[in-house]
C-alpha cells in the first residue's frame, strides 16, 4: 500500500513522497523519515555496475540507462527499490557507436555494401 510520507532530504528540506508501506509500517508514516543517501547511492551503483558489466564486451561509445527507484518503508526504514511497471522491473538501456569507433568497423572479408 502506498502512503504519503514526509521525507527529509540530505540538505534538510522536507518533501512529501509516495512510499510503499507494509502493514506493520502504516503507523510510522506520520513521522518524518530521513532519506539515506548512502543506501540510495548503493542502489544506483548496483544497477549501473550490472549494466556496465553486461555491455563491456560490446564496447559502445555511449550507454544510457533509465530506471526508476521507488521509496519503500521497510521495518521503519526508508529504502529505495527498483521501480516496477506491470509487475516487472523497469530498466531501459540504450547504446550507441560512432562510425569511427573500432566496434563499428566492418568485419574482415566484408565490403560493407549491401548489394
SULTA-V298262 format. One record per residue. RES is the residue in one letter. PHI is phi in radians with two decimals (999 if undefined). OMEGA is omega in degrees with one decimal (* if undefined). NEAR is the number of other ideal C-beta (glycine too) atoms within 10 Angstrom. Layout:
# SULTA-V298262
res=[RES,RES]
phi=[PHI,PHI]
omega=[OMEGA,OMEGA]
near=[NEAR,NEAR]
This chain:
# SULTA-V298262
res=[X,X,X,X,X,X,X,X,X,X,X,X,X,X,X,X,X,X,X,X,X,X,X,X,X,X,X,X,X,X,X,X,X,X,X,X,X,X,X,X,X,X,X,X,X,X,X,X,X,X,X,X,X,X,X,X,X,X,X,X,X,X,X,X,X,X,X,X,X,X,X,X,X,X,X,X,X,X,X,X,X,X,X,X,X,X,X,X,X,X,X,X,X,X,X,X,X,X,X,X,X,X,X,X,X,X,X,X,X,X,X,X,X,X,X]
phi=[999,-1.66,-2.31,-1.42,-2.30,-1.31,-2.16,-1.57,-1.39,-1.00,-1.48,1.64,-1.22,-1.81,-2.16,-1.68,-2.36,-1.46,-2.19,-1.28,-2.19,-1.54,-0.99,-1.36,-1.70,-1.00,-1.17,-1.48,-1.25,-1.30,-1.36,-1.31,-1.78,-1.67,-1.33,-1.44,-1.11,-1.13,-1.18,-1.11,-1.07,-1.08,-1.10,-1.13,-1.11,-1.10,-1.15,-1.08,-1.13,-1.11,-1.18,-1.03,-1.11,-1.16,-1.77,-1.08,-1.37,-1.52,0.74,-1.25,-1.30,-2.42,-2.29,-2.07,-2.15,-2.11,-2.69,-1.92,-2.01,-1.72,-1.66,-2.35,-1.76,-2.11,0.90,1.46,-1.92,-1.40,-2.25,-1.73,-2.33,-1.00,-1.12,-1.99,-2.25,0.96,1.40,-2.18,-1.11,-1.75,-2.50,-2.05,-2.10,-2.15,-2.25,-2.46,-2.23,-1.53,-1.11,-1.63,-1.35,-0.98,-1.31,-1.69,-1.20,-1.25,-1.02,-1.00,1.55,-2.10,-1.43,1.51,-1.53,-1.65,-1.68]
omega=[179.4,178.5,173.6,-175.9,173.3,-178.9,177.0,178.8,-178.2,-180.0,178.3,178.9,179.2,178.2,171.9,178.1,174.3,-173.5,175.0,-179.3,173.9,-178.1,-177.9,-177.3,-175.2,-179.2,-177.9,-175.0,178.2,-178.7,176.1,179.2,178.5,177.9,179.9,-176.1,179.9,178.5,177.9,178.8,179.3,178.4,-179.3,179.7,-179.1,179.0,-179.2,-179.8,179.0,179.1,179.8,179.9,-178.9,-174.4,-170.3,179.8,177.2,180.0,176.4,175.5,177.7,174.3,177.2,-179.9,175.0,175.2,179.0,173.2,175.2,175.5,178.7,177.1,-178.3,-179.4,176.5,-178.6,178.0,-178.8,176.6,-177.2,176.6,-174.6,179.3,174.3,-178.5,176.2,178.8,178.1,-177.7,179.9,-178.8,-178.5,175.1,177.2,176.8,179.0,175.3,-178.0,-177.7,-178.4,-179.2,-178.5,179.8,-179.0,178.1,-179.4,178.4,179.2,179.3,-179.2,-177.8,178.4,-179.6,-178.0,*]
near=[10,12,15,10,22,14,17,14,12,11,5,7,8,11,10,9,16,11,22,17,19,12,7,11,20,12,10,17,15,9,10,9,19,14,16,14,10,8,12,16,11,13,16,13,10,11,16,13,10,12,17,11,9,11,14,10,7,10,12,17,12,9,16,11,16,9,16,14,14,15,20,16,20,13,9,11,13,21,19,18,15,14,13,12,9,5,5,7,12,12,15,9,13,10,15,11,15,10,6,8,12,7,12,13,12,9,6,5,5,8,7,7,6,4,3]
